[in-house]
């Protein structure tokens, strides 16, 4: 046996490894169940319905709501890192309520102006999803291939995420209460130099620029000793404005149960996360404590009205309250903290007034005395559905109608004022001069509403589900109309109508075939060209049901499946208008006729109409394997190839400039994306006392621009075509100039006169001059194309432990901003500047020479500032203990679990501590430690 | 098949659910439904269609960013800063990649203007409720704007692609270049139509729109350029890569009749002028007539001006590109000064040449005062009064207004003295495209070439000289002598009016030493030892380069690579 293995490919090696593992875990010979029966008990959410797991032939990955209780975060998407194969989560920030994570299915496969976001449906309709809490979510399913998404027609090509909320099941009333209380703290803060180093390096920078030093030896000594807090201050604004940790808490109460007539699920959740700012509201009457809080409520009820008619009511919503000192977001304050030099001015002046200088206001004063911003957002998701069993026509037939209405509203209330602060100056006589800035005023209020969206959806379904003998048939035909209205004079509602259907046939629970289609229309497109047909077909074969595998010890279950289809993306983007088939002429340019030069309004020409404009299409192929091996291993593996075409591009390559218009976007672009994703789970629950599982996920994609009609370029290396989508372009840094001879012997760099220690760039085109023609593809994209997750869990008696690791690779982090660009834009210097070039450190320097003025040469977009963005993070670790039932019973409780959790506990990465690999500036990445209890009452 | 039918019937059943709701979008149909809307479209067409002779900030005006007047690319002036785009000519740094960015920002914008003109011509007839006179006027304006933009391309590139209809996406875009003859004929025929249709004059509230006179002058100028040596020639300045394409850049023969046509067309402008209320400014006094033309918008000498802005602030375009830096701390581009090469073109007030000592002398102010009165109306000389902010121009060596003054005299021809940093920060730019004075010079030049220095040619040039106090040209000049005098007169009268650069090109004199090639001199003023007079020193400030391929601009490389354009020679 051994000898054969090496002759075969890697999959055999994998099997070999698995057999080693199995010997380690010494599989017990438990009686085998029919594998398909197991899969019958699992129901998978698919487009507009559900299917038994064995019957599914598309690429779908699902995670249960109960499985994403940790990590602990205000954002739902923050719980999905590395959990669903094929799903990439890109962090948008860590500020509570402002995370703005974006999620992608199998990466991205379009470019330019097109929308890359996937279709996200909550209970079948578009609705707010990031504000949901896991306690109200039954499952999250990612639909990835054409077979799974064909019914979403021109909205499916970027992938579809189905979020299903919990519903009641028949049984006694179940009441669950849980709470989690914790503290958040900054995972990493930017590291800046203190006053002594700042002044020392600033002197060096001045000398480099041929200017006299600013700080005398006495100044430096004073900074070093810290003996003059007013005129030689050393202020770390992060310490002044932020607190070490801020509380976060969550409370959830839910009820569920039901009988033959009515089933219900009711949930109420309150989450509150305080911002890392110090408690400015407690200190000042003109401020508030920064915080975010949200109430989620849900009531999902199912009623059997008659024997055949049932109704389903879905009602959920959120109320979000945010309060923030100084402004409605934290960006400005965090920018101030990162730019004001530590010795610029003291927090408080000798007379107790607030300090500042002519350039910068006092950030502490800003959060304490500038007023505050509060906002209130409300979402409502309502849906009513009726289902009638039509057994009298033919058994297995039913009809459903579903009406949904969702709305979102955000209003703001801002209170602002000005306050006085003083710049101080000391004369040699010792007299201190105070220069006043601003005056104290009372708060002035303003209110407003910003976003208002509503979404109305009507759906009609005809379902058929029947088994005759060895034949199983499952079918659906549906019609959908949806309208998404956004506030704003120029915003037209986004409308779709869709006829779609699916038919699945299975023979002997062994051979499965499925056809699905959508005939979808979108109002984005010209009349008579609004509708498109999107078909997909898939096949499945449950190999383990075949005789030759019936007695296999290795394969308890083995299914192979393949699909092919065409799907679309109607979020094609556009120049300045949604209806690209209309030529528009915005009013914009003036001319001044008449001897008195009166203004006359002129119309300008928008980009040319594209009367043929259409949606993007994608030919998507998928091949998948699902297997249960040796009773303990569950494996899912999918390979895909996606060819996207009809992506909007401007015909810069072909159309002459004399057309006399802004070039229209035409459906000419093409992209390709291929890759794989898989999940391997090992489950060992044979012992009652000790249970263990390990689940690994891996997702990989590789995309490229196939055609984008880019203008003809002088050098081949300037083309985007053939490269990954969003490939960065920049200069290649090849070191620092050693000395004047080196400069004289090198190509001229056009931005400024370079000096020794400045960044030296590669002359790509060898024309003896470094300019914009020398940029070439450098580094990788910001979006990782490899995401891996490892979820480990074990239970021993009442104790349990659960760990979630997630890592990414193949991405680049670009160092930019105040943390990295020492003294630029009148800023301070980060600790990275200590690695600067000086004549004596020329050999080891990793940072260019310092300059006190903006240096056009050194901060060009180049490889110098690129760093490997790979990381491994411990997203969550949780230790729990289930109280013994003997005790809980006394308190009329069925189940009590207490736990401690750490979220984002550590990150292994290549950032050298300068920043988090996901969040470079602004509100810092946070880690959270919490304790919680979950009680299920009888 | 059946399913297709099924879907179609489904689509019908869904009715108009997906129809676009009525909205506030303006479409071409809404524009051409009423006179009010058509007028807004025409307004926008002027904005795109009328270029500016000044540096302007945005693409819908003329010039380029980092711009100062094009005079700085010729012997007229030198820019205070080395990095302004106009310097690319001085160091022969025009390339097929920077041509649009540095030299010809308006390349694409012109085609937008032309497209708008084509749309007007195609659709104006069908607008309900318009009276025929108005329809004719609009057609005349559209043709004028189209012709003006073609003229602006013709003088830069030679033969270009003629687009005389509104292109749709389905049209074949690959329109090749037309020959010089075709382009000139196209411009002239547009002008002839416009002359027929345009009014002599508009009401005061519509001043700024194209009149019959504007079309007449555009035609005259087109024919003058067409008759000039660059185009009216058996051989081009350089052979095309395939010499059979030479007709794209010159006629391929010399025909004296082209001068005759040019002379007749210029005469037509002069004859028309009284009907349009257009007169030379002669009533302000011989030392003020010239200045009056530039200081007063919409004066009676102006036939067409760019009116794309109202009053602009001293920190805004065009002032920020033209005001000397030492005069105003808010300008970015530091101004420009007259070269010594150009200074020597000014005659003395008695009509004889001024003698300048190549080494220098102690009598600078005396020499200045002897010059043609137009000199002092174009520049601010050292020691003079400029305005309330700058009561004495300290542009001498060591003076606080000398930084960037390379040529010797700050150019302030278009800058109203009222504009100052302390109390009057806004002024209306007087952006003259066509003025009657030019027509006299066009006429004198063309007539001399076709008929020799006849009396009418003398009369035309002398009218221009007289109103600024210069004596008549001496009689008995040969044709060559008269040509030299008329060219010099043109240089002086039209100084810094976006004219000389193109005159140099069409006369093919750029390669002459001191015009756009070779040594360029400036003048340094010293207050000692002879106050209130100034000592002067002549010095060479730079050597400029010029390559013959620069007589016409190249097309942008990325455009040529699209395969429909044949590139001009030498690029």
Interface residues (C-beta under 8 A of the other chain):
Chain A: X481 X489 X490 X492 X493 X495 X496 X497 X499 X519 X521 X522 X523 X527 X530 X531 X533 X577 X579 X582 X583 X584 X585 X586 X587 X588 X589 X590 X591 X592 X593 X594 X595 X596 X597 X598 X599 X600 X601 X602 X603 X604 X605 X608 X609 X610 X611 X612 X652 X653 X654 X655 X656 X657 X658 X659 X660 X661 X664 X666 X711 X712 X713 X714
Chain B: X7 X10 X11 X14 X17 X18 X19 X20 X21 X23 X24 X25 X26 X27 X28 X31 X37 X39 X40 X41 X42 X43 X44 X45 X46 X47 X48 X60 X97 X107 X108 X111 X112 X113 X114 X115 X116 X118 X160 X161 X163 X167 X169 X173 X174 X175 X204 X205 X206 X207 X208 X209 X297 X298 X307 X308 X309 X310 X311 X428 X556 X557 X558 X559 X561 X562 X564 X565
